[in-house]
Amino acid sequence: MKSSPLLFPLFAAFVLAVAARAADPKPNQLSANEKAAGWRLLFNGTSLDGWRGFKQSGPPASGWEIKDGVLTCVKGGKGGDIITREQFDDFELSWEWSMPPKSNNGVKYFITESRPGTGAVGHEYQMIDDTLVHGDDRSSTGSFYLVVAPNAKKKVKPFGEWNQSRVIVQGNRVEHWLNGEKVVSYEAGSPAILEQVAKTKFKGVPGFGTKIRGHLLLTYHNDECRFRNVKVREIKPVK
């Protein structure tokens, strides 16, 4: 009996798909090249080692869940923001994230606990269902929240898929990346940035808009957001 001419292409496609999945790196692990480049995991897939609550000695008692190598901000979990125990100056931060529709979250940097007030205020890489954004792209996904809008050509993955984001800080130069594309670039402390900050709710926050050595922060925003492959490397300052 002759085999169908369609069988071989279908079998070949199946083999290639299986091989591609097998070749995918496991989450929350570093390759040899990444280790050589100075990358370190900030989330190991099993615990919040290296993290604590903002102005707390340990992680929040609720609001965050770890399962199958994924760190989830639990919707309605009454949690709080978590920050790295370490502080960073010049660095590259990388993470993957996924959210359901109608969700809002963010990753912040330049975080200090010495500012007046109780809230964690820092420059924020916004992550949001953009259908919730009305009239100002400065609060859309990839933006420096309320200050710098992202490139209009940005590409956000469909809900349920993993987006990959990066923040690069070198000297006063800051970049936001989304799925392999640079979407924001700005100079911390520049007149243009400080002028825009003065138009936002952050206008009275001491030092906001400038670069400081600080913690990194995952926001608890009462909506579901999933994180994995959170990693950082320190880089040399601009000479």
N, C-alpha and C positions, 0 to 999 in steps of 0.2 A: 504494500500500500504506500503510495507516495505521500510525503508530508506536505502540509500546506506551505506555500511560499511565505506566508505571513509568520510562521512559527519561529523561524530563526531570528528575524529582526526583533520580535517580541521577547524572545529568550535573551538576546544580546542586551536589550534595553534593561531587562530585569537584572541581569548580572552587573551591569554598569551601575544601576541604582543601589544595589546591595553593596558594591565596592565603595561607592561614594559615601554611603552611610558609615561603613566601617572605617573609612579614612578620616571622618570628621573627628576632631579632637574632643575628648570628654570635657564636659563643663568643669570649671573651677580647677583646671590644671594648666600648668605652664609648660610650653615646649622648651627644648634645650636652647633654641635661638632666643626665646623671650627671656629666659634666665640669664643668658649671656648679655642681653641688652639691658639688664637691670630691673626687669619687671618683678613685682612681688604681688601675691594675692592679698586682697583685703577681705575677701570672703572665701572660706575654705570649703563651703558647701555643707558643713555640718554644725557650725557653731557661730556665735557672734564674738569669738575671740578677737581682740583688737578694736572692739567697738564698745561704746557706752552711751547712755542717755545724755542729752544736753543738760549740763549742770548736775549730772548724777555720777555716782561712782561705778555703777553697773548698767546693763541694758534695761530698758523698760520691762515691767512685769507682764505686760500684755501688748497686743497690737502688731507683733511680728511673729511670723511662723517660718520654720525651716523644714522643708520636705522635698525629698528627691533632688537635692542639690540646688534648690531654689529658695531664695529669701523673699518672703511675701509680706508686704504691708497689708494687713487684714482690714477689709472694709468694716467700719464700725467697731473696730477692736479696742478703741479707747487707749491707744498707745501714745508714743511720743517720738520726736526726732531722735536719730542715733548719729553719733559722730565718731570719727576715728580717734583713738587714744593719741596717736601721733599728730604732729603738725607738719605742714609742708610749705615750701617756699616756691621753688621752680620745679614743676612736675608735669607729668602726663598721666591723666586718669582715664581709664577705659572701663566701660560696663555694658551689659546687655539688659534690656528691659522690655516688658510686655504688659499691656493694660487692656481691660475690657472697655467697651464704649462708655462715654460719659464720665470718665475718670480724670483725675488731676493729681499730679505729683511733681517732684523735682529733685535735682541733686544740687547741693550748694557747696561753695568753697569760700575761702577767706573768712572762716568762721572763728570768732573769738567769744569767750565767755565773760570777758571783762567789760563789754558794752553795757550801758544802763538798760534796765528792763529785764524781762524774763524770757523773751522770745529769741529764737535763733535766727539772726539776721546775717545774710551773706549774699554774695552774687549767686544767682540761681540759674542753672540750666533747666529750662522749663520743659516738662513732659505732660501733655494734655491731649484729650480728644479735641482737635481743633474746631469741631462743630460747636464747641462751647465758647469759642472766642468770637467776639463781635466788635469789629471796628478798629482794632489795634493789634497788629501782628507782633508787637513787642511782648505780648503775653501768649504767643503761640509756641508750639513745640520747637525746641532748638534755640529759642531766644535767650538773651540775657534778660531775664524777666523784668519787664517794664522799662528797660533801658535801650536795648538794641534788638531790632527785629531780625529774624533769620532771612537768608536768601530765599526768594520766592520759589526757586526751583528745587527746594529741599524735597526729599523723598522719604515719607514715613511708611513703614510696613503696615499691611492690613492688621486689624485687631486679632490678637491671638498669636501673631508671629513675633519673633524677637527682633527688636531694633538694636543697633550697636551705636553707642555714643562715646565721644571723647571730649575732654577739656584739656587744653595745653596752655600752661602758664610759663612764660620765659621772660624774665624781666617784667616789664609792664605790659608786654604783649600777651593777649589772651585770645584763644581760638576755641570755638565750639564746632564739633564735627558730628554728622549724623549719617549713618550708613555709608561711610566712605567718602563723604563730601563735606568740605568746609562750608558751614552755613553762617557763622558769625566770626568777625575779627574786630578787636578793639584795643585801644590803649588805656589801661587802667590809670585813672588820675588825670587824663587829658581834659582840656577845657570842654570839648564836646560831650564827654561822658558826664562830667560834673554838672554841666548845664542841664542835661536831661534828667539826672538824678534829682535836681532841684525841683523838677515838675512832678515827682512821684511821691508816694507815701514814705519813701526813705530819706526825704530831704533833711530831716532832723536827726538822722542817725550819724553819730560822729565817725568820720573816716570812710563812710560808705561811698563806693565808687573808686576808691584807691586800692592798691595792692597791699595786702598784709600777709605775713606768715600765719597760717591758721589751720584749723581742722577741716576735714571733708565731712559732708553731712548727707544722709538719706532722709528725705522728708516723710514725716507721717502726716498724711493729708486726709485721713478718714475715708479714702477710696482705695480700691485694690490696685496694687502695682507689684510686679514680680521682677526680681533682680537675680542675675547670675554673672559669672566671669567678671567680678569687680576687681580690678587690679590697678596698680600704680607703679610708676618709676620716677625717681628723681632725676632731673636733667640739669645740665650746666647752665648757669645764668648767662645772659648776653653780655659780652665784653664791650 
